[in-house]
């Protein structure tokens, strides 16, 4: 088998006759001179790294769990072709565990005076901004005996947005909304003030909806139908304090709360209501106001992308004061927080009348499905103790919810997978009852 390149050169150098001679500089140079010349030539033929021109293009945002492609364009202005190994470094959370090294390394060849593009595919595992790090290039000569290495900093940022997995529930909720809004053949009576039309009375209708004047002009009993009021104000309040950091399954409670908020915001904007967002613990983490129906979802997802739980106790008084400033008129305030007894009884309950006096308040909380599984466990001593502990935790949670209901608060308490549709249903129920 023929030997080529670096292997052939080294084999040839290794076969040089040396003989028996006393070590001397002359002998050493005689043997190593061809190798030194070959290395020098290989180094000289390697394209310089410093003068390469690099630019980036590609995706600037991606939903969590999806892929983003960032393209690196390499221009070689020198007279020597570039043969290189390249590493496009990003934070470890830019890929699934174990795949970052392979995804960031590339082989590239760029002829003299030309340019080439390589694409790095990211699959982030966390929300937030991912900043590109250094691009390291190792340029080789044709024999690959020597190389030149250098780094370039080419700034680029990819914002990782919430996944919005509850989007799948949107069609069914919109269908229910159309029923409430009178756009299907089924007309339901809301308690809103926007009169829609008259129809014939059917058994089961509320007698308060009978229009006696219209009935007097016809031979049948006529009832009024109503459209739910539009252009209502909804303030979504995300509690980003320490309780939102608790993990339920593979994600913190805050992620499930954000997913539910996105579904509700999308549904409410389709219903013609105005939606604002406030994230708070001891200070305002983000505030989104005054967006049009078309801009609500992009604005909220962008604002939520960088939100992380803060390991501090939420200031309930500060949260209430900020919510009242943000919603000066009658609104629906949706507070996504915990139903743990201590934070609610010591923080929220004392200031709750300030909110319920002017606004309709809905509290949504993420329940841990593991507690329900523990409560149903039997068979061993340990399982019975776990069931007793779970039953006590559920009892305290129910008692806390009842304390809030006595103040006129609507409660939604559901597991992460069920929280978003349950919150949307609660909103539609309030809409149908005319409480917005």
PALOSE-554390 format. One record per residue: z negated, y negated, x negated of N, C-alpha, C in turn. Coordinates in steps of 0.1 Angstrom, whole numbers, plus 2048, in hexadecimal, padded with zeros to 3 digits. Each point is the difference from the previous one (the first is absolute). Example, Ala and Ser with C-alpha at 12.3 -4.5 7.8 and 13.67 -1.06 7.14 Angstrom:
BEGIN
 npz npy npx capz capy capx cpz cpy cpx
 7B2 839 77C  800  7F4  809 800 7F4 7F7
 807 7F5 804  800  7F5  7F7 7F8 7F5 808
! end
This chain:
BEGIN
 npz npy npx capz capy capx cpz cpy cpx
 800 80C 7F7  800  7F4  809 800 7F4 7F7
 809 7F6 803  801  7F4  7F7 7F4 7F7 803
 7FC 7FA 7F5  7F5  7F6  800 806 7F2 800
 7FB 7F7 808  805  7F3  801 7F5 7F6 7FF
 803 7F3 7FD  7F6  7F5  801 7F5 802 7F6
 7F4 7FD 806  7F4  800  7F7 7FD 80E 7FA
 803 80B 808  7FD  80D  7FB 809 804 7F4
 80D 7FC 801  809  803  7F6 7FD 7F9 7F3
 7FC 7F3 802  7FC  7F8  7F4 7F4 805 7F9
 7F6 804 807  7F4  805  7FA 802 80E 7F9
 809 808 806  803  80D  7FA 808 7FE 7F3
 809 7F6 800  807  7FE  7F4 7F7 7FB 7F5
 7F7 7F6 804  7F7  7FB  7F5 7F7 80B 7FB
 7FC 809 809  7F7  80B  7FC 807 80A 7F7
 80D 801 800  807  809  7F7 804 7FB 7F3
 7FC 7F4 7FC  803  7FA  7F3 7F9 808 7F5
 807 803 7F5  7FA  807  7F5 7F6 7F7 7F9
 7F4 805 7FE  7F6  7F9  7FA 7FD 805 7F2
 800 80D 7FE  7FD  806  7F3 7F2 7FF 7FC
 7FD 803 7F4  7F3  7FF  7FA 800 7F4 7F7
 7F8 7F6 804  800  7F4  7F8 7F2 7F9 802
 7FC 7F8 7F6  7F4  7F9  801 801 7F5 80A
 7F6 7FE 808  800  7F5  80A 802 7F2 7F9
 80A 7F9 805  803  7F2  7FA 806 7F8 80C
 7FF 7F3 7FE  805  7F7  80A 80F 802 802
 807 803 7F4  80E  802  801 804 80C 809
 7F8 80B 7FE  803  80C  808 7FD 7FE 80F
 7F5 7F9 802  7FC  7FD  80E 80B 7F8 807
 804 7F6 7F9  80B  7F7  806 80D 808 802
 803 809 7F6  80C  807  801 800 809 80D
 7F5 806 803  7FF  808  80C 7FF 7F8 80C
 7F8 7F6 801  7FD  7F9  80C 80A 7F4 803
 808 7FD 7F7  809  7F4  802 809 802 80C
 807 80C 801  809  802  80C 7F8 7FF 80D
 7F4 805 800  7F8  7FF  80D 7FC 7F2 802
 7FD 7F8 7F6  7FC  7F2  802 80C 7F8 805
 80C 803 7FA  80C  7F9  804 803 803 80F
 7FF 80D 804  802  804  80E 7F7 7F9 809
 7F3 7FF 7FC  7F6  7FA  809 803 7F1 801
 804 7FA 7F5  803  7F1  800 80C 7FE 809
 80A 808 7FF  80C  7FE  808 7FD 803 80F
 7F7 80A 803  7FD  802  80E 7F8 7F5 806
 7F7 7FA 7F8  7F8  7F5  804 809 7F3 803
 80A 7FF 7F6  808  7F4  802 809 801 80C
 804 80C 804  809  802  80B 7F9 800 80E
 7F2 801 7FF  7F9  7FF  80D 801 7F2 806
 802 7FF 80C  802  7F2  807 7F2 7F9 800
 800 7F3 7FD  7F3  7F9  800 7FB 7FF 80E
 7F3 801 801  7F9  800  80D 7FC 7F2 804
 7FD 7F7 7F6  7FC  7F3  803 80A 7F7 808
 80D 803 7FD  80A  7F7  806 805 805 80D
 7FB 80C 805  805  805  80D 7FB 7F6 80B
 809 7FF 80A  7FD  7F7  80C 7FD 80A 80C
 7F4 7FE 806  7FC  808  80B 7FD 7F8 80C
 805 804 80C  7FD  7FA  80D 7FC 80A 80A
 7F9 7FC 80A  7FC  809  80B 806 7FC 80D
 802 80A 809  804  7FD  80E 7FB 80C 808
 801 7FF 80D  7FC  80B  809 7F5 7FC 80A
 7F9 80A 805  7F6  7FE  80B 7F4 7F8 7FB
 7FC 7F7 809  7F4  7F8  7FE 7F4 804 809
 803 809 80A  7F5  805  808 804 80E 805
 7F6 807 804  801  80E  804 7F4 804 808
 802 808 80B  7F4  805  807 7FA 80B 7F9
 7F3 801 801  7F8  80B  7F9 806 80D 804
 803 809 7F6  805  80D  803 80F 801 7FF
 807 7F4 7FF  80E  800  7FF 804 7FD 7F1
 80D 800 7FD  804  7FE  7F2 807 7F2 7FF
 7FE 7FB 7F4  807  7F3  7FC 807 802 7F3
 80D 7FA 800  808  801  7F4 801 7F3 7F9
 7FC 800 7F3  801  7F4  7F8 80A 802 7F5
 80A 7F8 7FF  80B  802  7F7 7FE 7F7 7F4
 802 806 7F4  7FF  7F8  7F3 80E 800 7FA
 806 7F4 7FE  80D  7FE  7FA 7FE 7FD 7F1
 806 808 7F8  7FF  7FE  7F1 80D 7FC 7FB
 801 7F4 7F9  80C  7FB  7FA 7FE 801 7F1
 80A 806 7F9  800  802  7F2 80A 7F6 7F9
 7FB 7F5 7FB  809  7F6  7FA 805 803 7F2
 7FA 80A 7FA  803  803  7F2 80D 807 7FE
 804 802 7F4  80D  807  7FD 7FD 80F 7FE
 7F4 805 802  7FD  80E  7FE 7FC 806 80E
 804 80C 803  7FC  806  80C 7F1 803 800
 7FB 7FF 80D  7F1  803  801 7FF 80E 805
 7F8 808 7F8  7FC  80D  804 7F1 800 801
 7FA 801 80B  7F1  7FD  801 7F9 809 80A
 7F3 801 7FD  7F6  805  80A 7FA 7F3 805
 7FE 800 80E  7FA  7F4  806 7F5 804 809
 7F5 7F9 800  7F5  802  809 7FD 7F3 808
 802 801 80D  7FD  7F5  809 7F2 802 806
 7F6 7F9 7FA  7F2  803  804 7FC 7F8 80C
 7F9 807 809  7FA  7FA  80C 7F2 806 801
 7F7 7FA 809  7F3  805  802 800 80F 805
 7F6 808 7FC  800  80E  804 801 802 80F
 7FB 7F7 809  801  801  80E 80E 7FD 806
 809 7FE 7F7  80E  7FE  805 807 80D 803
 7FA 80B 7FC  806  80D  802 7F6 80A 805
 805 80B 806  7F7  80B  803 7F9 806 7F3
 7F4 805 800  7FA  805  7F4 808 80B 7F9
 802 7FE 7F3  807  80A  7F8 80F 7FD 7FF
 805 7F6 807  80F  7FE  7FF 803 7F3 7F9
 7F6 7F8 7FC  803  7F3  7FB 807 800 7F2
 7FD 80A 7F7  806  800  7F3 80F 803 801
 803 80A 808  80F  804  802 807 7F5 807
 7FA 7FA 80A  808  7F5  807 802 7F4 7F8
 7F8 7FD 7F6  801  7F3  7F9 809 802 7F3
 804 80C 7FC  807  801  7F3 80F 803 803
 808 7FA 7F8  80E  801  802 807 801 7F2
 80C 807 800  809  800  7F5 80B 7F7 804
 804 7F7 7F6  80A  7F6  803 80A 7FE 7F4
 80C 7FF 803  80A  7FD  7F6 809 7F4 805
 800 7F5 7F8  807  7F4  803 80A 7FD 7F5
 80D 801 802  80A  7FC  7F6 7FE 7F1 7FC
 805 7FD 7F5  7FF  7F2  7FA 807 7F7 80A
 7F9 7F5 803  805  7F5  809 801 804 80F
 7FA 80B 804  800  804  80E 7F2 800 805
 7FF 804 80D  7F2  801  806 800 80C 809
 7F4 805 802  7FE  80C  809 7F3 7FD 808
 800 807 80C  7F5  7FF  809 7F8 80E 801
 7F3 7FF 800  7F8  80C  803 7F6 7FC 80B
 7FD 80A 808  7F7  7FE  80B 7F4 808 7FF
 7F4 7F9 802  7F3  806  800 7FC 801 80F
 7FD 80C 805  7FC  802  80E 7F1 801 800
 7FA 7F7 808  7F2  7FF  802 7FC 807 80D
 7F4 806 800  7FB  805  80D 7F1 7FD 7FF
 7FC 7F4 804  7F2  7FC  7FF 7F6 808 808
 7F4 801 7FB  7F6  807  807 7F5 7F7 805
 801 7F3 7FE  7F6  7F6  805 807 7F4 804
 7F9 7F9 80A  806  7F3  804 7FE 7F5 7F5
 806 7F5 802  7FF  7F5  7F7 80C 7FD 7F7
 7FE 7F7 7F7  80B  7FC  7F7 801 809 7F4
 80B 805 7FC  802  808  7F4 809 7F8 7F6
 7FA 7FC 7F5  807  7F8  7F6 806 809 7F5
 80C 7FD 7FD  807  807  7F5 7F9 7FD 7F2
 7FE 80A 7F8  7FB  7FE  7F3 80B 7FF 7F6
 7FE 804 7F3  80A  7FE  7F6 80B 80A 801
 80C 7FD 7FB  80B  809  7FE 801 803 7F1
 7FD 80C 7FC  801  804  7F2 80D 808 7FE
 807 7FB 7F5  80D  806  7FD 7FF 805 7F1
 805 80C 7FE  801  806  7F3 80F 803 7FD
 806 7F8 7F7  80E  801  7FD 802 809 7F4
 809 80A 801  803  809  7F6 80E 7FD 7F9
 801 805 7F4  80D  800  7F9 808 80D 805
 80C 802 7FB  808  80B  804 7FA 80D 7FC
 7F8 801 7F4  7FA  80C  7FC 7F2 802 805
 7FA 7F5 806  7F3  800  805 7F5 803 7F6
 803 7FC 7F4  7F6  801  7F5 7F6 7F5 800
 804 7F4 804  7F8  7F4  800 802 7FA 80E
 7F7 7F7 804  801  7F9  80D 7FA 7F3 7FE
 804 7F7 809  7FA  7F3  802 7F9 800 80E
 7F4 7FA 800  7F9  7FF  80D 7FB 7F2 803
 800 7FD 80C  7FC  7F3  805 7FC 800 80E
 7FA 7F5 805  7FC  7FF  80E 805 7F3 806
 802 800 80D  804  7F5  807 7F7 7FF 80D
 7FD 7F4 803  7F9  7FE  80D 809 7FA 80A
 803 807 80A  80A  7FC  80B 7F8 800 80D
 7FB 7F4 804  7F7  800  80C 807 805 80C
 7F8 807 808  805  804  80E 7F4 805 807
 800 7FE 80D  7F5  804  809 805 806 80C
 7FA 80B 804  803  807  80C 7F3 800 809
 801 7FB 80C  7F5  7FF  809 800 80D 809
 7F5 807 800  7FF  80D  807 7F9 7FC 80E
 807 802 80B  7FB  7FC  80D 7F9 80B 807
 7F8 7FE 80A  7FA  80A  808 80B 809 806
 7FD 80D 802  80B  809  804 804 7FF 80F
 7F7 7FB 808  803  7FE  80F 804 80E 806
 7F8 80A 7FE  803  80D  805 7FF 800 80F
 7F9 7F7 807  7FE  800  80E 80C 7FB 807
 80B 7FC 7F9  80C  7FB  806 806 80A 80A
 7FD 80D 7FE  806  80A  808 7FB 7FF 80F
 7F4 7F9 802  7FB  7FF  80D 805 7F4 807
 808 7F7 7FA  805  7F4  806 809 802 80C
 80A 809 7FF  808  802  80C 7F8 803 80D
 7F7 809 800  7F8  803  80C 7F8 7F4 805
 7FA 7F9 7F6  7F8  7F4  804 809 7F5 806
 80C 7FE 7FB  809  7F6  805 805 804 80E
 802 80D 802  803  805  80E 7F5 7FC 80A
 7F4 802 7FC  7F5  7FD  809 7FF 7F1 802
 803 7F8 7F5  800  7F2  802 80B 7FB 809
 80C 806 800  80A  7FD  809 7FC 803 80F
 7F9 80B 802  7FB  802  80D 7F6 7F5 805
 7F7 7FC 7F7  7F7  7F5  803 808 7F3 803
 80A 7FE 7F9  808  7F3  800 80A 800 80C
 801 80C 807  808  800  80C 80F 801 7FD
 803 806 7F4  80E  801  7FC 805 80E 803
 7F8 809 806  805  80D  804 7FD 801 80F
 805 80B 806  7FF  801  80F 7F1 801 804
 7F7 804 7F7  7F2  801  804 7F9 7F2 7FE
 7FB 7FB 80B  7F9  7F3  800 7F1 803 801
 7F9 7FB 7F7  7F1  801  800 7FA 7F2 802
 7F5 800 806  7FA  7F3  803 7F6 7FC 7F5
 803 7F6 7F9  7F6  7FB  7F6 7F8 7F5 807
 7F6 7FB 7F9  7F8  7F5  806 804 7F3 7F9
 80B 7FF 7FA  804  7F4  7FA 804 7F5 80B
 804 7F5 7FC  803  7F5  809 80E 7FD 801
 809 808 7F9  80E  7FD  801 806 809 80B
 803 7FA 80B  806  807  80C 80D 806 7FD
 803 80C 804  80D  806  7FD 808 802 80D
 7FC 808 80A  808  802  80C 7F7 806 80B
 807 803 80B  7F9  806  80B 807 80E 802
 7F7 80A 804  805  80D  804 7F8 805 80B
 805 80B 806  7F9  806  80B 7F3 807 7FC
 7F6 7FF 808  7F3  806  7FE 802 80F 800
 7F9 807 7F6  7FF  80F  800 7F1 803 800
 7FC 80B 805  7F2  804  800 7FB 801 7F1
 7F4 7FA 7FE  7FB  800  7F3 800 7F2 7FA
 809 7F7 805  800  7F2  7FB 7F3 7F9 803
 7FD 7F7 7F7  7F4  7F7  802 803 7F7 80C
 7F7 800 80A  802  7F8  80B 800 7F1 7FD
 7FA 7FC 7F5  800  7F2  7FC 80D 7FB 7FC
 80A 80A 7FD  80D  7FC  7FC 809 7FD 80C
 7FB 802 80D  809  7FE  80C 803 7F1 801
 80C 7FD 803  804  7F2  803 802 7FF 80F
 7F6 7FA 806  7FF  800  80F 80B 7F7 806
 803 7F5 7F9  80B  7F8  805 80D 807 800
 803 807 7F6  80D  808  7FF 800 80B 80A
 7F4 806 802  7FF  80B  80A 802 7FB 80E
 7FC 7F4 803  802  7FB  80D 80F 7FD 803
 808 7FF 7F6  80E  7FD  802 808 80D 800
 7FA 80B 7FE  808  80D  800 7F8 80A 808
 806 80C 801  7FA  80A  808 7F8 80A 7F8
 800 7FE 7F3  7F8  809  7F7 7F6 7F7 7F8
 7F6 807 7FB  7F6  7F9  7F8 806 7FE 7F2
 7FF 7F3 7FB  806  7FD  7F3 7F4 7FD 7F6
 802 805 7F4  7F6  7FD  7F6 807 7F9 7F4
 7F8 7F9 7F9  805  7F9  7F4 7FF 808 7F4
 80A 7FF 7F7  800  806  7F3 7FF 7F5 7F6
 7FA 803 7F5  7FD  7F6  7F6 804 804 7F2
 805 7F7 7F9  803  802  7F1 7F4 7FD 7F8
 7FD 808 7F6  7F5  7FD  7F7 803 7F3 7F9
 7F6 7F7 7FE  803  7F3  7FA 805 802 7F2
 809 7F7 7FC  806  800  7F3 7FA 7F4 7F8
 804 800 7F3  7FC  7F6  7F7 7F1 7FF 7FE
 7F9 80B 801  7F2  801  7FD 7FE 800 7F1
 7F4 7FC 7FC  7FD  800  7F1 7F7 80C 7FD
 805 807 7F5  7F8  80C  7FC 7FD 7FE 7F1
 7F3 801 7FD  7FC  7FF  7F2 7FB 80D 7FB
 807 806 7F6  7FC  80C  7FA 7F7 7FD 7F4
 7F3 805 800  7F7  7FE  7F6 7FD 80D 7F9
 803 800 7F3  7FE  80C  7F7 7F3 7FD 7F8
 7F6 809 802  7F4  7FF  7F8 803 808 7F3
 800 7F8 7F5  803  806  7F3 7F3 802 7F8
 7F4 800 806  7F4  802  7F9 7FE 80F 7FB
 7F4 803 7FC  7FE  80D  7F9 802 80C 80A
 7FE 7FE 80D  802  80B  809 80F 804 801
 809 7F7 7FD  80E  803  801 805 808 7F4
 7F7 802 7F6  804  807  7F4 7FD 80F 801
 7F8 804 80A  7FD  80E  803 80D 808 802
 801 80B 7FA  80C  808  801 7FF 80A 80B
 80A 800 809  802  80A  80A 80C 808 7FE
 7FF 80C 7FB  80B  808  7FC 804 7FB 7F2
 80D 7FD 7FE  805  7FC  7F3 801 7F1 7FE
 7FC 7F8 80A  802  7F1  7FF 7F3 7F9 805
 7FE 7F4 7FB  7F5  7F8  805 802 7FC 80F
 7F4 7FD 807  801  7FC  80E 809 7F4 801
 801 7F7 7F7  808  7F4  801 80E 803 802
 805 80B 7FA  80E  803  802 803 804 80E
 7F7 808 806  802  804  80E 7FF 7F4 809
 7F7 7F7 7FD  7FF  7F3  808 80D 7F8 7FF
 805 7FF 7F5  80D  7F8  7FE 80B 806 808
 801 80D 7FF  80B  807  808 7FF 7FD 80E
 7F4 801 806  7FD  7FD  80E 804 7F2 803
 7FC 7F7 7F7  803  7F1  802 80F 7FE 801
 808 807 7F7  80E  7FE  800 807 804 80D
 7FB 80C 805  806  804  80D 7FC 7F7 80B
 7F4 7FB 801  7FC  7F7  80A 808 7F2 7FF
 801 7FC 7F4  807  7F3  7FE 80F 801 804
 806 80B 7FD  80E  802  804 801 801 80F
 7F7 807 806  801  801  80F 7FD 7F3 807
 7F6 7F9 7FB  7FC  7F3  806 80B 7F6 7FE
 807 800 7F5  80B  7F6  7FE 80C 803 809
 802 80D 803  80B  804  809 7FC 7FC 80E
 7F3 7FF 803  7FB  7FC  80D 800 7F1 802
 804 7F8 7F6  800  7F2  801 7F3 7F9 7FC
 7F7 807 7FA  7F3  7FA  7FC 801 7FC 7F1
 7F7 7F6 7FD  800  7FB  7F2 7F5 808 7F9
 803 804 7F4  7F7  808  7F8 7FD 7FA 7F3
 7F3 7FE 7FC  7FB  7FC  7F3 7F8 80A 7FA
 7FE 7FF 7F3  7F8  80A  7F8 7F6 7F9 7F7
 7F4 805 800  7F5  7FB  7F8 7FA 80C 7F9
 7FF 800 7F3  7F9  80A  7F8 7F4 7F9 7FA
 7F4 806 801  7F4  7F8  7FC 7F5 80A 7FC
 7F8 7FD 7F6  7F3  806  7FD 7F6 7F6 7FE
 800 7F9 7F4  7F7  7F5  7FE 809 7F3 7FE
 80C 802 800  80A  7F5  800 80D 804 806
 809 7F7 803  80D  804  805 808 806 7F5
 804 80D 803  809  807  7F7 80F 7FD 802
 803 7FF 80D  80E  7FC  804 800 7FA 80E
 809 7F7 803  801  7FA  80D 80F 7FE 803
 804 806 80B  80E  7FE  804 800 7FA 80E
 806 7F4 801  800  7F9  80D 80E 7FB 803
 803 7FE 80D  80B  7F8  804 80E 807 7FD
 800 80D 800  80D  807  7FD 807 802 80D
 80E 800 800  808  803  80B 7FF 810 803
 805 804 80B  800  80E  803 808 808 7F6
 80B 7FA 7FB  808  807  7F7 7FA 801 7F2
 7F7 7F7 7FD  7FA  7FF  7F2 7F2 807 800
 7FB 804 80B  7F2  804  800 7FE 80D 7F7
 808 80A 803  7FF  80C  7F8 802 7FF 7F1
 80B 7F9 7FC  801  7FE  7F1 7F5 7F8 7FA
 7FB 7F6 807  7F6  7F8  7FB 7F3 807 7FF
 7FD 808 80A  7F3  808  7FF 800 80B 7F6
 80B 807 7FF  801  80B  7F6 7FF 7FA 7F1
 807 7F5 7FF  7FF  7F9  7F2 7F2 7FB 7FD
 7F9 7FB 80A  7F3  7FB  7FE 7F6 80C 7FD
 802 80B 807  7F7  80B  7FF 802 808 7F3
 80C 7FE 7F9  803  809  7F5 7F6 7FF 7F5
 7FB 7F4 7FD  7F6  7FF  7F5 7F2 800 804
 7FD 803 80D  7F2  801  804 7F9 80C 7FB
 7F4 7FE 7FB  7F8  80C  7FC 7F2 7FE 805
 7F8 80A 803  7F3  7FF  804 7F7 7F9 7F5
 7F7 7F8 804  7F7  7FA  7F7 7F2 806 802
 7F9 803 7F5  7F3  807  800 7F5 7F6 802
 801 7F9 80B  7F6  7F6  804 7FD 802 80F
 7F4 7FB 804  7FD  800  80E 807 7F5 807
 806 803 80B  808  7F6  808 7F7 7F6 806
 803 7F3 7FE  7F9  7F5  806 804 7FE 80E
 7F8 806 80A  805  7FF  80E 800 7F2 805
 7F6 7F8 7FC  800  7F2  805 80D 7F8 7FB
 803 802 7F3  80C  7FA  7FB 80C 805 806
 801 80D 803  80C  806  807 801 7FA 80E
 7F5 7FF 807  801  7FA  80D 804 7F1 800
 7FA 7F9 7F7  804  7F1  7FF 80F 7FF 7FD
 805 808 7F7  80E  7FF  7FC 809 804 80B
 7FC 80B 808  808  804  80B 801 7F5 80B
 7F4 7FA 802  800  7F5  80A 809 7F4 7FC
 800 7FD 7F3  809  7F5  7FC 80F 804 801
 802 80D 7FD  80E  805  801 805 801 80E
 7F7 803 809  804  802  80E 7F8 7F6 809
 803 7F3 800  7F8  7F7  808 801 801 80F
 80A 807 805  802  801  80E 7FE 80F 804
 7FF 803 80D  7FE  80D  805 80A 80A 7FA
 7FB 80B 7FA  809  809  7F9 7FA 80E 801
 809 80A 7FC  7FB  80D  7FE 7FD 802 7F1
 7F3 802 7FD  7FC  802  7F2 7FE 80F 7FE
 809 806 7F7  7FF  80E  7FD 7F9 802 7F2
 7F4 804 800  7F8  802  7F4 801 80E 7FB
 806 803 7F5  801  80D  7FB 7F5 802 7F5
 7F5 806 804  7F4  801  7F8 7FA 80E 802
 7F3 801 7FB  7F9  80C  802 7F7 800 80C
 7FD 80C 805  7F6  802  80A 7F3 806 7FB
 7FE 7FF 7F3  7F3  804  7FA 7F5 7F7 805
 7F5 806 802  7F5  7F9  807 7FB 7F4 7F9
 7FD 801 7F3  7FA  7F5  7F8 809 7F4 7FF
 80D 801 7FC  808  7F4  800 802 7F9 80D
 801 808 80B  802  7FA  80D 7F4 7F9 805
 7F4 807 800  7F4  7FB  806 7FB 7F4 7F8
 801 801 7F3  7FA  7F5  7F8 80A 7F5 7FD
 80D 803 801  80A  7F6  7FD 808 7FB 80C
 806 809 808  80A  7FB  80A 7F8 7FD 80D
 7F7 808 805  7FA  7FD  80D 7F9 7F3 801
 7F9 7FA 7F6  7FA  7F3  802 80A 7F5 802
 80C 801 7FB  80A  7F5  801 80B 804 80A
 7FF 80C 806  80B  804  80A 801 7F6 80C
 7F5 7FB 806  802  7F7  80B 808 7F4 7FD
 801 7FB 7F4  808  7F5  7FD 80F 803 802
 804 80D 7FE  80E  804  802 802 803 80E
 7F7 808 807  803  804  80E 7FF 7F5 80A
 7F9 7F5 7FC  7FF  7F4  809 80E 7FA 803
 809 800 7F6  80D  7FA  802 80B 80A 800
 7FF 80B 7F9  80B  809  7FE 7FD 80E 806
 80B 807 801  800  80F  803 7FF 807 7F2
 7F6 808 7FF  7FE  807  7F3 802 80F 801
 808 805 7F6  802  80E  800 7FC 805 7F1
 7F8 80A 7FF  7FB  805  7F3 807 80E 7FF
 807 802 7F5  806  80C  7FC 7FA 805 7F3
 7FD 80D 800  7FA  806  7F5 806 80E 7FD
 800 803 7F3  806  80D  7FB 7F4 80A 800
 802 80B 807  7F7  80B  801 804 80B 7F6
 7F6 807 7FA  802  80A  7F6 802 80D 808
 80C 807 7FF  801  80D  807 7F8 80B 7FA
 7FB 7FE 7F4  7F8  80A  7F9 7F2 801 808
 7FC 7F5 805  7F3  800  808 801 809 80C
 80C 7FF 807  802  808  80C 801 80F 7FC
 806 803 7F5  801  80E  7FB 7F2 805 7FD
 7F8 7F8 7F9  7F2  804  7FD 7F8 802 80D
 802 7F8 80A  7F8  801  80C 803 80E 808
 80C 805 7FD  804  80C  807 7FE 80D 7F8
 7FB 7FE 7F3  7FE  80B  7F8 7F3 808 804
 801 80D 7FF  7F5  809  803 801 80D 7F7
 7F6 808 800  802  80D  7FA 7F6 803 7F4
 7FD 7F5 7F9  7F7  801  7F4 7F5 7F5 801
 7F6 802 7F8  7F5  7F6  800 806 7F2 7FC
 808 800 7F5  806  7F4  7FC 808 7F9 80A
 808 808 807  809  7FB  80B 7F8 7FA 80B
 7F5 806 804  7F7  7FA  80A 7FA 7F3 7FC
 7FC 7FF 7F4  7FA  7F3  7FB 80B 7F6 7FF
 80C 804 7FC  80B  7F6  800 803 7FB 80F
 800 80A 809  803  7FC  80E 7F5 7F6 805
 7F4 803 7FD  7F5  7F7  804 802 7F2 7FA
 803 7FF 7F3  802  7F3  7FA 80C 7F9 806
 80B 807 803  80C  7FA  806 7FD 7FB 80E
 7F8 808 808  7FC  7FC  80E 7F8 7F3 7FF
 7F7 7FF 7F7  7F8  7F4  7FE 809 7F4 7FD
 809 802 7F7  809  7F5  7FC 809 7FC 80C
 804 809 808  808  7FD  80C 7F8 7F9 80A
 7F3 804 802  7F8  7F9  80A 7FD 7F2 7FC
 7FE 7FD 7F3  7FE  7F2  7FC 80C 7F8 802
 80C 806 7FD  80C  7F9  802 802 7FC 80F
 7FE 80A 809  801  7FD  80E 7F6 7F6 805
 7F4 800 7FB  7F6  7F6  803 805 7F2 7FC
 805 7FF 7F4  806  7F3  7FB 80B 7FB 809
 809 809 804  80B  7FD  809 7FB 7FB 80D
 7F6 806 806  7FA  7FC  80C 7FA 7F2 7FF
 7F9 7FD 7F5  7FB  7F3  7FE 80B 7F5 801
 80B 803 7FA  80B  7F7  800 806 7FE 80E
 801 80B 807  806  800  80D 7F8 7F7 80A
 7F3 800 7FE  7F7  7F8  808 802 7F1 7FE
 807 7FD 7F5  803  7F2  7FE 80F 7FD 804
 806 809 808  80D  7FE  805 80B 804 7F6
 7FD 807 7F5  80A  803  7F6 807 80E 804
 80D 800 7FE  808  80C  802 7FF 808 7F2
 7FE 80D 801  7FE  808  7F4 80B 80A 7FF
 806 801 7F4  809  80B  7FC 7FB 807 7F4
 7FC 80C 801  7FB  808  7F5 808 80D 7FF
 808 801 7F5  809  80B  7FF 802 804 7F2
 805 80C 7FE  803  804  7F2 80C 7F9 7FB
 803 800 7F2  80B  7F9  7FB 80D 802 806
 803 80D 804  80D  803  806 801 7FB 80E
 7F5 7FE 807  800  7FD  80E 7FC 7F1 803
 7FC 7F9 7F5  7FB  7F2  802 80B 7F7 805
 80C 800 7F9  80A  7F7  804 805 802 80E
 804 80C 805  804  801  80E 7F4 7FC 80A
 7F4 804 7FC  7F5  7FD  809 7FE 7F1 801
 801 7F8 7F5  7FF  7F2  800 80B 7FA 809
 80C 805 7FE  80C  7FB  808 7FD 802 80F
 7FB 80C 803  7FD  803  80E 7F5 7F6 806
 7F6 7FD 7F8  7F6  7F7  804 806 7F2 803
 809 7FC 7F7  806  7F3  802 808 800 80D
 808 80B 803  808  800  80C 7F7 801 80C
 7F4 807 7FF  7F7  800  80C 7FA 7F2 803
 7FD 7F9 7F5  7FC  7F2  802 80B 7F7 806
 80C 803 7FC  80B  7F8  805 802 804 80F
 7FF 80C 804  802  804  80E 7F5 7FB 809
 7F4 7FF 7FA  7F5  7FB  808 7FF 7F1 801
 809 7F9 7F9  800  7F2  800 7F5 7F9 7F9
 7FB 807 7F6  7F5  7FA  7F8 804 7F9 7F4
 80D 7FE 7FE  806  7F8  7F5 805 7F3 805
! end
